[in-house]
Amino acid sequence: MSKAARNERRKAFATTCNALAVAFFISAFLQPLLSGRPNFVAMISALLAFVVLQSGLHYVLGQVED
C-alpha cells in the first residue's frame, strides 16, 4: 500500500472517530442538559466516549506520513 493510500485511510478513520465523538457529545451530553432532564450516568459516559474518540483520532492523525 502506498504512503498516500495509508494517509487517506488514516484520515478517513479520524473523520469517522470525530463524527462519532460529536454525535455522542450532542445526543447524550448536550441534549439532556439543555432539555432540563439530565441523566448524569449517560452524560458522564458520553463525555468519556467523546474524550476517548478524540484522543484516538489525534493519535491516528499523528501517524500521517509527510
Jmol script that loads the backbone (N, CA, C; Angstrom):
load data "model"
ATOM      1  N   MET A   1       0.854  -1.169   0.000  1.00  0.00           N
ATOM      2  CA  MET A   1       0.000   0.000   0.000  1.00  0.00           C
ATOM      3  C   MET A   1       0.902   1.235   0.000  1.00  0.00           C
ATOM      4  N   SER A   2       0.569   2.194  -0.830  1.00  0.00           N
ATOM      5  CA  SER A   2       1.390   3.399  -0.941  1.00  0.00           C
ATOM      6  C   SER A   2       1.191   4.314   0.274  1.00  0.00           C
ATOM      7  N   LYS A   3       2.118   5.238   0.407  1.00  0.00           N
ATOM      8  CA  LYS A   3       2.050   6.187   1.524  1.00  0.00           C
ATOM      9  C   LYS A   3       0.781   7.036   1.438  1.00  0.00           C
ATOM     10  N   ALA A   4       0.409   7.452   0.237  1.00  0.00           N
ATOM     11  CA  ALA A   4      -0.795   8.268   0.067  1.00  0.00           C
ATOM     12  C   ALA A   4      -2.045   7.484   0.457  1.00  0.00           C
ATOM     13  N   ALA A   5      -2.079   6.213   0.113  1.00  0.00           N
ATOM     14  CA  ALA A   5      -3.237   5.380   0.464  1.00  0.00           C
ATOM     15  C   ALA A   5      -3.327   5.187   1.970  1.00  0.00           C
ATOM     16  N   ARG A   6      -2.189   4.977   2.630  1.00  0.00           N
ATOM     17  CA  ARG A   6      -2.199   4.846   4.095  1.00  0.00           C
ATOM     18  C   ARG A   6      -2.669   6.132   4.750  1.00  0.00           C
ATOM     19  N   ASN A   7      -2.203   7.265   4.231  1.00  0.00           N
ATOM     20  CA  ASN A   7      -2.626   8.551   4.797  1.00  0.00           C
ATOM     21  C   ASN A   7      -4.114   8.775   4.623  1.00  0.00           C
ATOM     22  N   GLU A   8      -4.642   8.451   3.455  1.00  0.00           N
ATOM     23  CA  GLU A   8      -6.073   8.617   3.220  1.00  0.00           C
ATOM     24  C   GLU A   8      -6.893   7.709   4.123  1.00  0.00           C
ATOM     25  N   ARG A   9      -6.431   6.490   4.329  1.00  0.00           N
ATOM     26  CA  ARG A   9      -7.123   5.560   5.234  1.00  0.00           C
ATOM     27  C   ARG A   9      -7.120   6.109   6.658  1.00  0.00           C
ATOM     28  N   ARG A  10      -5.995   6.645   7.088  1.00  0.00           N
ATOM     29  CA  ARG A  10      -5.903   7.217   8.443  1.00  0.00           C
ATOM     30  C   ARG A  10      -6.815   8.426   8.585  1.00  0.00           C
ATOM     31  N   LYS A  11      -6.833   9.283   7.569  1.00  0.00           N
ATOM     32  CA  LYS A  11      -7.688  10.468   7.636  1.00  0.00           C
ATOM     33  C   LYS A  11      -9.172  10.090   7.632  1.00  0.00           C
ATOM     34  N   ALA A  12      -9.532   9.080   6.872  1.00  0.00           N
ATOM     35  CA  ALA A  12     -10.932   8.631   6.859  1.00  0.00           C
ATOM     36  C   ALA A  12     -11.325   8.067   8.222  1.00  0.00           C
ATOM     37  N   PHE A  13     -10.437   7.298   8.839  1.00  0.00           N
ATOM     38  CA  PHE A  13     -10.715   6.756  10.172  1.00  0.00           C
ATOM     39  C   PHE A  13     -10.849   7.884  11.195  1.00  0.00           C
ATOM     40  N   ALA A  14      -9.984   8.878  11.114  1.00  0.00           N
ATOM     41  CA  ALA A  14     -10.047  10.008  12.041  1.00  0.00           C
ATOM     42  C   ALA A  14     -11.343  10.799  11.854  1.00  0.00           C
ATOM     43  N   THR A  15     -11.785  10.956  10.619  1.00  0.00           N
ATOM     44  CA  THR A  15     -13.039  11.659  10.354  1.00  0.00           C
ATOM     45  C   THR A  15     -14.222  10.901  10.951  1.00  0.00           C
ATOM     46  N   THR A  16     -14.210   9.582  10.838  1.00  0.00           N
ATOM     47  CA  THR A  16     -15.267   8.762  11.423  1.00  0.00           C
ATOM     48  C   THR A  16     -15.275   8.883  12.939  1.00  0.00           C
ATOM     49  N   CYS A  17     -14.096   8.829  13.546  1.00  0.00           N
ATOM     50  CA  CYS A  17     -13.999   8.994  15.005  1.00  0.00           C
ATOM     51  C   CYS A  17     -14.536  10.349  15.435  1.00  0.00           C
ATOM     52  N   ASN A  18     -14.229  11.388  14.679  1.00  0.00           N
ATOM     53  CA  ASN A  18     -14.701  12.718  15.021  1.00  0.00           C
ATOM     54  C   ASN A  18     -16.223  12.803  14.923  1.00  0.00           C
ATOM     55  N   ALA A  19     -16.792  12.231  13.873  1.00  0.00           N
ATOM     56  CA  ALA A  19     -18.244  12.252  13.711  1.00  0.00           C
ATOM     57  C   ALA A  19     -18.937  11.509  14.852  1.00  0.00           C
ATOM     58  N   LEU A  20     -18.402  10.357  15.240  1.00  0.00           N
ATOM     59  CA  LEU A  20     -18.981   9.610  16.352  1.00  0.00           C
ATOM     60  C   LEU A  20     -18.851  10.377  17.662  1.00  0.00           C
ATOM     61  N   ALA A  21     -17.704  11.010  17.878  1.00  0.00           N
ATOM     62  CA  ALA A  21     -17.491  11.770  19.106  1.00  0.00           C
ATOM     63  C   ALA A  21     -18.484  12.921  19.219  1.00  0.00           C
ATOM     64  N   VAL A  22     -18.679  13.637  18.137  1.00  0.00           N
ATOM     65  CA  VAL A  22     -19.618  14.759  18.153  1.00  0.00           C
ATOM     66  C   VAL A  22     -21.047  14.249  18.353  1.00  0.00           C
ATOM     67  N   ALA A  23     -21.388  13.131  17.726  1.00  0.00           N
ATOM     68  CA  ALA A  23     -22.730  12.567  17.888  1.00  0.00           C
ATOM     69  C   ALA A  23     -22.979  12.156  19.340  1.00  0.00           C
ATOM     70  N   PHE A  24     -22.007  11.495  19.974  1.00  0.00           N
ATOM     71  CA  PHE A  24     -22.147  11.128  21.383  1.00  0.00           C
ATOM     72  C   PHE A  24     -22.296  12.371  22.249  1.00  0.00           C
ATOM     73  N   PHE A  25     -21.477  13.372  21.999  1.00  0.00           N
ATOM     74  CA  PHE A  25     -21.496  14.579  22.809  1.00  0.00           C
ATOM     75  C   PHE A  25     -22.851  15.281  22.713  1.00  0.00           C
ATOM     76  N   ILE A  26     -23.361  15.441  21.505  1.00  0.00           N
ATOM     77  CA  ILE A  26     -24.631  16.157  21.328  1.00  0.00           C
ATOM     78  C   ILE A  26     -25.809  15.350  21.845  1.00  0.00           C
ATOM     79  N   SER A  27     -25.873  14.067  21.473  1.00  0.00           N
ATOM     80  CA  SER A  27     -27.070  13.288  21.804  1.00  0.00           C
ATOM     81  C   SER A  27     -27.155  12.862  23.258  1.00  0.00           C
ATOM     82  N   ALA A  28     -26.033  12.551  23.881  1.00  0.00           N
ATOM     83  CA  ALA A  28     -26.087  12.021  25.245  1.00  0.00           C
ATOM     84  C   ALA A  28     -25.589  12.997  26.303  1.00  0.00           C
ATOM     85  N   PHE A  29     -24.961  14.078  25.903  1.00  0.00           N
ATOM     86  CA  PHE A  29     -24.478  15.043  26.891  1.00  0.00           C
ATOM     87  C   PHE A  29     -25.222  16.366  26.777  1.00  0.00           C
ATOM     88  N   LEU A  30     -25.173  16.968  25.613  1.00  0.00           N
ATOM     89  CA  LEU A  30     -25.710  18.309  25.461  1.00  0.00           C
ATOM     90  C   LEU A  30     -27.245  18.343  25.441  1.00  0.00           C
ATOM     91  N   GLN A  31     -27.865  17.427  24.723  1.00  0.00           N
ATOM     92  CA  GLN A  31     -29.330  17.441  24.606  1.00  0.00           C
ATOM     93  C   GLN A  31     -30.022  17.252  25.955  1.00  0.00           C
ATOM     94  N   PRO A  32     -29.637  16.254  26.780  1.00  0.00           N
ATOM     95  CA  PRO A  32     -30.290  16.148  28.092  1.00  0.00           C
ATOM     96  C   PRO A  32     -30.028  17.354  28.996  1.00  0.00           C
ATOM     97  N   LEU A  33     -28.848  17.927  28.883  1.00  0.00           N
ATOM     98  CA  LEU A  33     -28.513  19.090  29.707  1.00  0.00           C
ATOM     99  C   LEU A  33     -29.392  20.281  29.341  1.00  0.00           C
ATOM    100  N   LEU A  34     -29.578  20.508  28.058  1.00  0.00           N
ATOM    101  CA  LEU A  34     -30.384  21.644  27.613  1.00  0.00           C
ATOM    102  C   LEU A  34     -31.883  21.422  27.789  1.00  0.00           C
ATOM    103  N   SER A  35     -32.326  20.168  27.808  1.00  0.00           N
ATOM    104  CA  SER A  35     -33.751  19.892  27.970  1.00  0.00           C
ATOM    105  C   SER A  35     -34.197  19.991  29.430  1.00  0.00           C
ATOM    106  N   GLY A  36     -33.246  20.040  30.337  1.00  0.00           N
ATOM    107  CA  GLY A  36     -33.594  20.151  31.748  1.00  0.00           C
ATOM    108  C   GLY A  36     -33.794  18.818  32.438  1.00  0.00           C
ATOM    109  N   ARG A  37     -33.527  17.722  31.760  1.00  0.00           N
ATOM    110  CA  ARG A  37     -33.665  16.390  32.356  1.00  0.00           C
ATOM    111  C   ARG A  37     -32.349  15.628  32.231  1.00  0.00           C
ATOM    112  N   PRO A  38     -31.329  16.059  32.952  1.00  0.00           N
ATOM    113  CA  PRO A  38     -30.031  15.414  32.804  1.00  0.00           C
ATOM    114  C   PRO A  38     -29.994  14.005  33.415  1.00  0.00           C
ATOM    115  N   ASN A  39     -29.383  13.100  32.704  1.00  0.00           N
ATOM    116  CA  ASN A  39     -29.102  11.752  33.186  1.00  0.00           C
ATOM    117  C   ASN A  39     -27.583  11.711  33.367  1.00  0.00           C
ATOM    118  N   PHE A  40     -27.145  11.834  34.602  1.00  0.00           N
ATOM    119  CA  PHE A  40     -25.732  12.039  34.855  1.00  0.00           C
ATOM    120  C   PHE A  40     -24.857  10.852  34.450  1.00  0.00           C
ATOM    121  N   VAL A  41     -25.362   9.633  34.547  1.00  0.00           N
ATOM    122  CA  VAL A  41     -24.584   8.469  34.139  1.00  0.00           C
ATOM    123  C   VAL A  41     -24.362   8.493  32.625  1.00  0.00           C
ATOM    124  N   ALA A  42     -25.415   8.774  31.877  1.00  0.00           N
ATOM    125  CA  ALA A  42     -25.286   8.852  30.416  1.00  0.00           C
ATOM    126  C   ALA A  42     -24.411  10.027  30.008  1.00  0.00           C
ATOM    127  N   MET A  43     -24.530  11.133  30.731  1.00  0.00           N
ATOM    128  CA  MET A  43     -23.730  12.309  30.397  1.00  0.00           C
ATOM    129  C   MET A  43     -22.247  12.059  30.635  1.00  0.00           C
ATOM    130  N   ILE A  44     -21.917  11.423  31.745  1.00  0.00           N
ATOM    131  CA  ILE A  44     -20.516  11.104  32.032  1.00  0.00           C
ATOM    132  C   ILE A  44     -19.985  10.103  31.019  1.00  0.00           C
ATOM    133  N   SER A  45     -20.808   9.110  30.663  1.00  0.00           N
ATOM    134  CA  SER A  45     -20.401   8.122  29.667  1.00  0.00           C
ATOM    135  C   SER A  45     -20.167   8.772  28.311  1.00  0.00           C
ATOM    136  N   ALA A  46     -21.036   9.680  27.926  1.00  0.00           N
ATOM    137  CA  ALA A  46     -20.890  10.365  26.643  1.00  0.00           C
ATOM    138  C   ALA A  46     -19.646  11.244  26.632  1.00  0.00           C
ATOM    139  N   LEU A  47     -19.394  11.914  27.736  1.00  0.00           N
ATOM    140  CA  LEU A  47     -18.205  12.756  27.817  1.00  0.00           C
ATOM    141  C   LEU A  47     -16.940  11.905  27.755  1.00  0.00           C
ATOM    142  N   LEU A  48     -16.958  10.765  28.413  1.00  0.00           N
ATOM    143  CA  LEU A  48     -15.822   9.853  28.360  1.00  0.00           C
ATOM    144  C   LEU A  48     -15.623   9.312  26.947  1.00  0.00           C
ATOM    145  N   ALA A  49     -16.717   8.930  26.269  1.00  0.00           N
ATOM    146  CA  ALA A  49     -16.627   8.448  24.890  1.00  0.00           C
ATOM    147  C   ALA A  49     -16.079   9.538  23.975  1.00  0.00           C
ATOM    148  N   PHE A  50     -16.506  10.777  24.201  1.00  0.00           N
ATOM    149  CA  PHE A  50     -16.002  11.898  23.405  1.00  0.00           C
ATOM    150  C   PHE A  50     -14.498  12.048  23.563  1.00  0.00           C
ATOM    151  N   VAL A  51     -14.035  12.016  24.794  1.00  0.00           N
ATOM    152  CA  VAL A  51     -12.601  12.179  25.056  1.00  0.00           C
ATOM    153  C   VAL A  51     -11.794  11.025  24.461  1.00  0.00           C
ATOM    154  N   VAL A  52     -12.283   9.799  24.620  1.00  0.00           N
ATOM    155  CA  VAL A  52     -11.568   8.633  24.081  1.00  0.00           C
ATOM    156  C   VAL A  52     -11.506   8.704  22.558  1.00  0.00           C
ATOM    157  N   LEU A  53     -12.623   9.016  21.910  1.00  0.00           N
ATOM    158  CA  LEU A  53     -12.626   9.086  20.448  1.00  0.00           C
ATOM    159  C   LEU A  53     -11.764  10.236  19.931  1.00  0.00           C
ATOM    160  N   GLN A  54     -11.799  11.359  20.603  1.00  0.00           N
ATOM    161  CA  GLN A  54     -10.950  12.476  20.191  1.00  0.00           C
ATOM    162  C   GLN A  54      -9.468  12.133  20.380  1.00  0.00           C
ATOM    163  N   SER A  55      -9.144  11.453  21.464  1.00  0.00           N
ATOM    164  CA  SER A  55      -7.762  11.028  21.685  1.00  0.00           C
ATOM    165  C   SER A  55      -7.324  10.048  20.603  1.00  0.00           C
ATOM    166  N   GLY A  56      -8.220   9.139  20.246  1.00  0.00           N
ATOM    167  CA  GLY A  56      -7.908   8.177  19.196  1.00  0.00           C
ATOM    168  C   GLY A  56      -7.669   8.842  17.857  1.00  0.00           C
ATOM    169  N   LEU A  57      -8.489   9.795  17.512  1.00  0.00           N
ATOM    170  CA  LEU A  57      -8.294  10.449  16.221  1.00  0.00           C
ATOM    171  C   LEU A  57      -7.029  11.283  16.203  1.00  0.00           C
ATOM    172  N   HIS A  58      -6.670  11.910  17.313  1.00  0.00           N
ATOM    173  CA  HIS A  58      -5.419  12.662  17.358  1.00  0.00           C
ATOM    174  C   HIS A  58      -4.214  11.736  17.250  1.00  0.00           C
ATOM    175  N   TYR A  59      -4.311  10.558  17.843  1.00  0.00           N
ATOM    176  CA  TYR A  59      -3.237   9.567  17.715  1.00  0.00           C
ATOM    177  C   TYR A  59      -3.099   9.123  16.260  1.00  0.00           C
ATOM    178  N   VAL A  60      -4.220   8.813  15.618  1.00  0.00           N
ATOM    179  CA  VAL A  60      -4.191   8.340  14.227  1.00  0.00           C
ATOM    180  C   VAL A  60      -3.650   9.440  13.317  1.00  0.00           C
ATOM    181  N   LEU A  61      -4.087  10.669  13.513  1.00  0.00           N
ATOM    182  CA  LEU A  61      -3.596  11.747  12.672  1.00  0.00           C
ATOM    183  C   LEU A  61      -2.109  12.041  12.904  1.00  0.00           C
ATOM    184  N   GLY A  62      -1.635  11.704  14.095  1.00  0.00           N
ATOM    185  CA  GLY A  62      -0.199  11.839  14.362  1.00  0.00           C
ATOM    186  C   GLY A  62       0.644  10.851  13.579  1.00  0.00           C
ATOM    187  N   GLN A  63       0.008   9.789  13.083  1.00  0.00           N
ATOM    188  CA  GLN A  63       0.713   8.764  12.318  1.00  0.00           C
ATOM    189  C   GLN A  63       0.752   9.084  10.820  1.00  0.00           C
ATOM    190  N   VAL A  64       0.096  10.157  10.381  1.00  0.00           N
ATOM    191  CA  VAL A  64       0.104  10.529   8.970  1.00  0.00           C
ATOM    192  C   VAL A  64       1.529  10.862   8.549  1.00  0.00           C
ATOM    193  N   GLU A  65       1.919  10.284   7.433  1.00  0.00           N
ATOM    194  CA  GLU A  65       3.288  10.483   6.929  1.00  0.00           C
ATOM    195  C   GLU A  65       3.348  11.708   6.026  1.00  0.00           C
ATOM    196  N   ASP A  66       4.481  12.374   6.054  1.00  0.00           N
ATOM    197  CA  ASP A  66       4.677  13.554   5.189  1.00  0.00           C
ATOM    198  C   ASP A  66       4.977  13.132   3.770  1.00  0.00           C
TER     199      ASP A  66
END
end "model"
wireframe off; spacefill off
backbone 0.3
color backbone group
